[in-house]
Amino acid sequence: MEQSKLLKNLGFALVFFSVLLIILLSVVKSHEDKIGLYLCEITHSNPDLDVQQCPAHNSNVSWIILIAMGLGFIILTSGIFLIFLPHQQTTKKASISKLDEDEKKILELLQQNNGSQYQSDLVKETGFSKVKMTRILDKFESKGFIERKRRGMTNVVFLK
């Protein structure tokens, strides 16, 4: 679940950054176009200068700005994709189907007890050793199925 939030926040950051970048580049492009127009007018008003001598026609700044705007739109699309990308649900369902019988038994016990139970009670009800229970719960916690909180001499296990 944490990874999902992180990716979503990254998506919002990318959208924010890209919108600012696109706005800034639009302002710069508009300013460049005004300068280019002014230079062309000066060049055309002077009969001694040829159109090919206009500095605005010899500059690549407009193209560079347009390429940067294209990159801004790619970043924007990536950010929107990260925001709306479905996270974790499909992976959890696929991961649950791959569990062995002992692991499924623990999940069923947690579901039967409204999604939380003392770790010591899980050990008693399953008959597993404390070490085996800890290893299974460590695996579940790394996959994002559960969360453990310390309570006295034991842990309370919560389904996520």
trRosetta pair geometry for C-beta under 8 A, 3 or more apart (Angstrom, degrees):
i j d omega theta_ij theta_ji phi_ij phi_ji
1 4 5.5 -51 -155 30 37 117
1 5 6.7 35 151 -15 67 102
1 88 6.1 37 -83 -96 52 169
1 144 5.5 154 -9 -161 72 121
1 160 5.8 -139 -23 174 136 139
2 5 5.8 -54 -152 37 35 109
2 6 6.2 37 151 -21 67 107
2 144 7.5 -149 16 -110 80 113
3 6 5.5 -53 -146 37 33 115
3 7 6.3 32 156 -18 66 105
3 87 7.0 -163 101 -173 86 130
3 88 7.4 141 68 -67 99 106
3 144 7.6 -88 16 -72 105 144
4 7 6.0 -56 -148 37 28 107
4 8 6.3 27 153 -18 63 109
4 87 3.4 153 -118 113 101 146
4 88 5.0 -59 -57 -17 132 120
5 8 5.6 -56 -146 38 31 112
5 9 6.2 31 155 -17 66 106
6 9 5.8 -55 -146 38 28 109
6 10 6.3 32 152 -20 63 106
7 10 5.4 -51 -146 36 33 115
7 11 6.4 40 150 -24 63 102
7 82 5.2 -139 167 -168 86 102
7 85 6.9 -65 138 64 133 126
7 87 6.2 157 56 -88 136 142
8 11 5.4 -49 -153 31 33 117
8 12 6.7 32 150 -16 64 100
8 82 6.7 179 -102 142 32 87
8 83 5.8 76 -145 -125 72 53
8 87 7.4 -102 -44 -6 99 145
9 12 5.7 -49 -149 35 36 110
9 13 6.4 37 151 -19 65 104
10 13 5.6 -54 -148 37 32 113
10 14 6.3 34 153 -20 66 105
10 79 7.7 -141 128 -123 63 76
10 82 5.7 -79 89 158 93 157
11 14 5.8 -54 -147 35 30 110
11 15 6.4 29 154 -18 64 104
11 78 7.8 -144 -123 129 74 63
11 79 4.6 126 -166 -167 59 61
11 80 7.0 132 -172 -69 109 10
11 81 7.2 -145 -124 71 117 50
11 82 3.0 -163 -80 91 107 105
11 83 3.8 -173 133 -52 143 70
11 84 7.9 177 -176 0 159 54
11 85 7.7 -173 -73 13 145 103
12 15 5.7 -53 -147 36 32 111
12 16 6.2 33 154 -19 66 107
12 79 7.0 138 -63 -174 9 110
12 83 6.3 95 -58 -91 67 112
13 16 5.7 -54 -146 37 30 112
13 17 6.1 29 156 -17 65 109
13 79 7.3 -145 71 -126 48 119
14 17 5.8 -55 -142 40 29 110
14 18 6.0 25 160 -17 65 111
14 75 5.5 -144 -174 172 98 87
14 76 7.3 177 139 -100 90 28
14 78 5.8 -83 158 93 154 95
14 79 3.1 -164 92 -83 106 108
14 82 6.7 89 30 31 136 136
15 18 6.0 -59 -143 40 26 107
15 19 6.3 26 159 -20 64 107
15 76 6.0 71 -124 -139 61 66
15 79 3.8 -172 -50 128 71 143
15 80 6.2 93 -89 -59 115 67
15 83 7.0 6 -31 -35 135 134
16 19 6.1 -57 -148 34 25 108
16 20 6.5 22 155 -14 62 108
16 79 7.9 -166 9 -159 55 159
17 20 5.9 -61 -153 39 29 110
17 21 6.2 29 152 -20 66 110
17 75 6.7 -74 94 147 103 138
17 79 7.8 169 44 -69 91 146
18 21 5.4 -52 -143 38 34 115
18 22 6.1 34 157 -20 67 105
18 72 4.9 140 -159 -171 82 73
18 73 7.3 130 -179 -82 125 20
18 75 4.0 -178 -87 97 121 106
18 76 3.9 -161 122 -65 150 77
18 79 6.2 -153 9 1 130 138
19 22 5.9 -53 -145 37 29 109
19 23 6.4 29 155 -17 63 106
19 76 6.8 98 -57 -105 66 113
20 23 5.9 -56 -147 38 29 110
20 24 6.2 28 156 -17 65 109
21 24 5.8 -57 -145 39 28 110
21 25 6.1 23 158 -15 65 110
21 68 7.5 -126 169 157 110 98
21 72 4.4 -162 105 -115 117 118
21 75 7.2 42 44 60 148 143
22 25 5.8 -56 -142 41 28 108
22 26 6.2 35 155 -25 63 106
22 69 6.0 82 -126 -140 76 81
22 72 4.4 160 -68 142 83 145
22 73 7.0 82 -92 -61 127 69
22 76 7.1 6 -33 -49 135 135
23 26 5.7 -54 -150 32 29 114
23 27 6.6 28 153 -18 63 104
24 27 5.9 -55 -153 34 32 110
24 28 6.4 28 152 -15 66 108
25 28 5.5 -54 -143 41 35 112
25 29 6.0 39 155 -22 68 105
25 65 5.6 157 -167 -166 98 89
25 68 5.5 -167 -114 103 142 113
25 69 4.9 -171 118 -77 147 88
25 72 6.4 -149 14 -23 144 152
26 29 5.7 -52 -143 36 29 111
26 30 6.3 31 155 -20 62 105
26 69 7.4 90 -63 -108 70 126
27 30 5.8 -53 -150 35 29 112
27 31 6.4 28 152 -17 63 108
28 31 5.7 -56 -149 38 31 112
28 32 6.2 34 152 -20 66 106
28 65 6.0 -157 103 -124 110 131
29 32 5.6 -53 -146 37 31 113
29 33 6.3 34 154 -21 64 105
29 62 6.8 85 -140 -134 87 72
29 65 4.7 162 -84 142 94 146
29 66 7.4 91 -111 -63 134 67
29 69 7.4 -5 -44 -48 143 135
30 33 5.8 -53 -150 34 30 112
30 34 6.6 31 152 -19 63 104
31 34 5.8 -53 -151 33 32 111
31 35 6.5 31 152 -17 65 105
32 35 5.7 -55 -148 38 33 111
32 36 6.2 34 152 -20 66 107
32 61 5.6 -150 -143 116 142 124
32 62 5.9 178 126 -81 137 78
32 65 6.6 -169 18 -18 156 157
33 36 5.6 -53 -145 38 31 113
33 37 6.3 35 155 -21 65 104
33 62 7.3 82 -74 -105 76 117
34 37 5.7 -51 -147 34 30 112
34 38 6.4 32 153 -19 63 106
35 38 5.7 -55 -151 36 31 113
35 39 6.4 30 152 -17 65 106
35 56 7.3 170 114 -97 74 109
36 39 5.7 -54 -146 38 31 110
36 40 6.3 32 154 -20 65 106
36 56 3.4 116 -146 -142 82 130
36 59 7.3 -129 -98 48 108 132
36 62 7.3 3 -49 -54 155 126
37 40 5.7 -54 -148 36 30 112
37 41 6.4 33 153 -21 64 104
37 56 7.5 120 -35 -115 25 167
38 41 5.8 -53 -150 33 30 112
38 42 6.6 29 153 -17 64 104
39 42 5.7 -53 -149 36 33 111
39 43 6.2 33 153 -19 66 107
39 54 5.9 121 133 -168 100 89
39 55 5.3 -86 -174 55 148 94
39 56 4.4 154 76 -33 127 108
40 43 5.6 -55 -145 38 32 112
40 44 6.1 26 158 -15 67 109
40 54 5.3 32 -103 -151 64 144
40 56 5.4 -61 -49 41 89 143
40 57 7.7 93 -92 -37 98 95
41 44 6.0 -57 -142 41 28 106
41 45 6.1 27 158 -21 64 111
42 45 5.9 -59 -144 36 27 110
42 46 6.6 16 159 -12 63 109
43 46 6.3 -67 -153 38 27 103
43 49 5.0 -110 -155 114 72 137
43 51 6.6 105 135 -119 126 43
43 53 6.4 177 -142 85 120 85
43 54 4.1 -84 -23 -93 173 90
43 55 7.9 -174 -60 9 129 67
43 56 8.0 -130 -4 20 139 102
44 51 7.2 29 -85 -96 81 83
44 54 8.0 10 -39 -82 74 125
46 49 4.5 50 92 12 113 109
49 53 4.9 -120 -167 72 93 134
49 54 7.5 104 149 -64 123 65
50 53 4.9 100 60 -4 76 103
51 54 5.8 -23 -172 -12 48 116
51 57 7.1 65 155 -16 76 160
52 57 6.8 -106 -138 91 37 144
54 57 4.6 73 80 6 103 106
54 58 7.2 168 91 -6 57 89
55 58 5.8 -68 -150 43 39 106
55 59 6.4 46 155 -36 71 108
56 59 6.0 -54 -150 20 32 117
59 62 7.0 92 107 -2 98 87
60 63 5.0 -53 -171 43 74 115
60 64 5.9 78 131 -27 87 100
61 64 5.7 -58 -149 37 33 112
61 65 6.3 33 155 -19 67 106
62 65 5.8 -55 -149 36 31 111
62 66 6.4 30 153 -18 65 106
63 66 5.6 -53 -147 37 34 112
63 67 6.4 35 154 -19 66 104
64 67 5.8 -52 -148 35 31 111
64 68 6.4 32 152 -18 64 106
65 68 5.6 -54 -148 38 32 112
65 69 6.4 35 151 -22 65 103
66 69 5.5 -49 -148 33 33 113
66 70 6.6 39 150 -22 63 100
67 70 5.5 -49 -154 31 35 115
67 71 6.7 35 148 -17 64 101
68 71 5.6 -50 -151 36 36 113
68 72 6.5 44 146 -24 64 101
69 72 5.2 -48 -151 32 37 119
69 73 6.6 37 151 -18 65 100
70 73 5.7 -52 -152 34 34 109
70 74 6.6 36 148 -19 64 102
71 74 5.4 -50 -149 34 37 114
71 75 6.4 38 151 -18 66 102
72 75 5.7 -53 -149 36 32 111
72 76 6.3 37 150 -22 64 105
73 76 5.3 -47 -144 34 35 117
73 77 6.4 38 154 -20 65 102
74 77 5.8 -52 -150 35 31 111
74 78 6.5 33 150 -20 63 105
75 78 5.6 -54 -149 36 33 114
75 79 6.4 35 153 -20 65 105
76 79 5.8 -55 -150 35 30 111
76 80 6.5 27 154 -16 65 105
77 80 5.8 -54 -147 38 32 109
77 81 6.3 37 152 -23 64 106
78 81 5.5 -54 -150 34 31 116
78 82 6.5 30 153 -18 65 104
79 82 5.8 -54 -149 35 32 109
79 83 6.5 33 153 -22 65 104
80 83 5.6 -52 -149 32 34 113
80 84 6.4 2 164 7 67 111
81 84 6.7 -76 -145 51 23 88
81 85 5.8 44 157 -52 65 104
82 85 5.6 -36 -136 6 28 121
86 89 6.0 -58 170 36 108 113
86 90 6.5 79 117 -11 119 110
88 91 5.6 -72 -143 44 34 109
88 92 5.8 32 166 -24 75 107
88 144 6.4 -88 -139 113 121 154
89 92 6.1 -58 -149 33 25 108
89 93 6.6 19 158 -14 62 107
90 93 5.9 -55 -147 38 32 109
90 94 6.2 28 156 -15 66 109
91 94 5.8 -58 -146 41 30 109
91 95 6.0 30 155 -21 66 111
92 95 5.6 -58 -143 39 29 110
92 96 6.2 34 157 -26 66 103
92 143 7.5 125 -111 152 72 104
92 144 7.0 -93 -86 89 106 106
92 145 6.8 139 -138 -91 105 79
93 96 5.9 -49 -146 29 30 112
93 97 6.9 29 155 -18 60 103
94 97 6.1 -56 -157 32 32 110
94 98 7.0 23 149 -14 63 110
95 98 5.8 -64 -156 37 37 109
95 99 7.3 58 147 -47 65 89
95 143 5.7 169 168 -168 160 138
95 145 7.7 -133 105 -62 131 114
96 99 5.8 -31 -161 -7 41 118
96 104 7.9 94 -174 -103 79 84
96 107 7.2 132 -137 -151 103 174
96 145 7.9 127 -81 -107 90 126
99 103 3.9 -124 -170 93 111 126
99 104 5.0 142 108 -56 122 79
99 107 7.1 48 128 -5 174 137
100 103 5.3 92 54 13 67 104
100 104 7.1 -130 102 -5 32 93
101 104 5.7 -57 -145 38 31 112
101 105 6.3 39 154 -28 65 104
102 105 5.6 -52 -153 28 30 117
102 106 6.9 29 152 -18 62 101
102 126 7.4 80 -155 -170 82 130
102 128 6.9 96 -160 -84 118 131
102 132 7.7 -71 174 163 148 120
102 136 6.6 -117 127 -98 108 146
103 106 5.9 -51 -155 31 35 110
103 107 6.6 32 150 -15 65 105
103 136 5.7 -166 -100 -153 80 115
103 139 7.6 -66 -114 89 126 132
103 140 7.5 167 -152 -68 103 104
104 107 5.7 -57 -150 39 35 111
104 108 6.2 37 153 -22 68 106
105 108 5.8 -54 -148 35 29 112
105 109 6.5 31 153 -19 62 105
105 126 6.0 116 124 -120 126 108
106 109 5.8 -54 -151 34 32 112
106 110 6.5 31 152 -17 64 105
106 122 6.2 44 -135 -163 92 124
106 126 6.5 -11 -81 -75 79 147
106 133 7.7 148 -104 -136 134 79
106 136 6.0 146 -13 134 162 139
106 137 7.6 -136 177 -73 153 77
106 140 7.5 -117 107 -52 135 149
107 110 5.7 -55 -150 37 33 112
107 111 6.3 32 153 -18 66 106
107 140 7.8 176 -76 -117 93 135
107 145 7.2 -67 -103 176 110 137
107 159 7.7 87 -146 -104 74 117
108 111 5.7 -56 -147 38 32 111
108 112 6.2 33 154 -20 66 107
109 112 5.7 -55 -145 36 30 112
109 113 6.4 9 160 -2 64 112
109 117 6.4 -55 137 14 99 165
109 122 6.1 133 108 -121 148 85
109 125 5.9 134 -130 106 143 144
109 126 7.1 -91 -31 -59 156 98
110 113 6.1 -70 -146 49 28 98
110 115 6.0 33 160 -138 88 31
110 116 7.0 38 -155 -69 86 14
110 117 5.8 -129 -108 11 64 114
110 122 7.8 4 -63 -97 84 122
110 146 7.2 -103 -127 -100 165 118
110 157 6.4 -86 -106 113 120 112
110 159 5.1 131 145 -53 127 109
111 115 6.7 25 -109 -76 40 59
111 159 6.9 57 -77 -53 64 159
113 116 6.4 -106 118 70 101 42
113 117 4.5 64 89 -67 156 110
115 158 6.2 31 145 -160 89 66
115 159 4.0 -99 -150 36 87 110
116 156 5.9 15 -175 172 108 103
116 157 6.5 169 -148 85 57 51
116 158 4.7 -11 -99 -102 97 69
116 159 7.1 -121 -61 8 56 74
117 121 5.3 -111 172 77 102 124
117 122 5.7 114 110 -55 123 94
117 156 7.3 174 91 -155 20 67
117 157 5.7 -17 63 55 70 97
118 121 4.3 91 65 2 93 104
118 122 7.1 -156 96 -7 52 81
118 151 7.2 -95 -115 66 94 129
118 154 5.2 42 -171 122 103 142
118 155 7.3 138 -158 82 58 43
118 156 5.8 -47 -97 -101 54 63
118 157 7.5 98 -166 10 8 84
119 122 5.5 -50 -153 32 38 115
119 123 6.6 43 148 -22 66 100
119 133 6.5 130 -176 144 94 130
119 134 7.9 51 -175 -83 136 68
119 137 6.8 -22 -123 -63 114 166
119 148 7.0 28 -60 -134 125 118
119 154 5.2 -166 50 -178 93 98
119 155 4.3 43 -14 59 131 89
119 156 7.3 -125 -20 -84 80 15
119 157 5.5 105 -74 -33 77 109
120 123 5.5 -47 -152 30 36 116
120 124 6.7 36 150 -18 65 102
120 153 7.8 40 -50 103 140 90
120 154 4.3 -74 -19 -115 111 146
121 124 5.6 -51 -148 36 37 111
121 125 6.1 28 157 -15 69 109
122 125 6.0 -58 -139 42 29 105
122 126 6.0 10 167 -4 66 115
122 128 7.8 -21 136 44 83 114
122 133 6.0 136 108 -147 110 130
122 157 6.5 12 -29 20 144 144
123 126 6.6 -68 -139 46 20 96
123 128 6.1 -102 -135 70 61 78
123 129 7.6 -14 -148 165 105 14
123 130 5.8 1 -118 -89 144 64
123 133 5.0 -76 -87 -37 86 161
124 127 7.8 17 178 -68 24 45
126 133 7.1 143 59 -91 138 106
128 132 4.4 -119 179 87 109 123
128 133 4.9 135 100 -57 123 87
128 136 7.5 -17 164 4 167 137
129 132 4.6 94 55 7 83 102
129 133 6.9 -149 92 -5 43 87
130 133 5.7 -57 -147 39 31 112
130 134 6.2 33 154 -21 66 107
131 134 5.8 -55 -148 35 28 111
131 135 6.5 27 155 -18 63 106
132 135 5.8 -55 -150 36 30 111
132 136 6.4 27 155 -16 65 106
133 136 5.9 -57 -148 38 30 108
133 137 6.1 23 157 -13 66 111
134 137 5.9 -59 -142 43 28 107
134 138 6.1 35 155 -25 64 105
135 138 5.6 -50 -146 32 29 114
135 139 6.6 31 153 -19 62 104
136 139 5.7 -55 -155 34 32 113
136 140 6.4 32 148 -18 66 106
137 140 5.4 -49 -144 38 37 114
137 141 6.1 40 155 -23 67 104
137 146 6.5 -68 -153 74 80 147
137 148 6.4 66 164 -60 126 133
137 155 7.9 134 155 85 160 145
137 157 6.3 -99 -132 -112 127 130
138 141 5.8 -55 -146 35 29 111
138 142 6.5 27 155 -18 63 106
139 142 6.0 -56 -150 35 29 109
139 143 6.6 18 154 -10 63 110
140 143 5.9 -66 -150 43 30 105
140 145 4.2 -77 -169 61 88 121
140 146 4.5 33 131 16 119 111
141 144 7.7 50 -178 -68 30 22
141 145 7.3 -83 -69 52 27 76
141 146 5.5 -62 -80 74 66 86
141 147 6.8 101 -126 -104 92 35
141 148 6.3 -49 -88 -3 134 102
144 160 6.0 -78 165 57 70 156
145 159 6.9 -48 162 -141 72 71
145 160 6.2 177 169 29 20 102
146 157 5.4 -12 -173 -173 136 92
146 158 6.2 143 -162 76 76 47
146 159 5.9 -52 -103 -104 75 40
146 160 6.2 -161 -100 -14 18 89
147 157 7.7 151 76 -158 40 49
147 158 4.8 -20 61 63 88 103
147 160 5.9 93 -20 -67 98 99
148 155 4.4 2 -172 176 109 136
148 156 7.0 154 -154 74 58 44
148 157 5.5 -23 -99 -101 81 65
148 158 7.5 179 -83 19 30 76
149 155 6.5 143 69 -160 32 79
149 156 5.2 -16 61 55 89 95
149 158 7.1 29 0 -7 103 115
150 155 5.8 -49 -98 -103 45 75
151 154 6.1 -20 72 77 84 73
151 155 6.6 115 22 -135 81 23
151 156 5.0 51 -6 -24 131 101
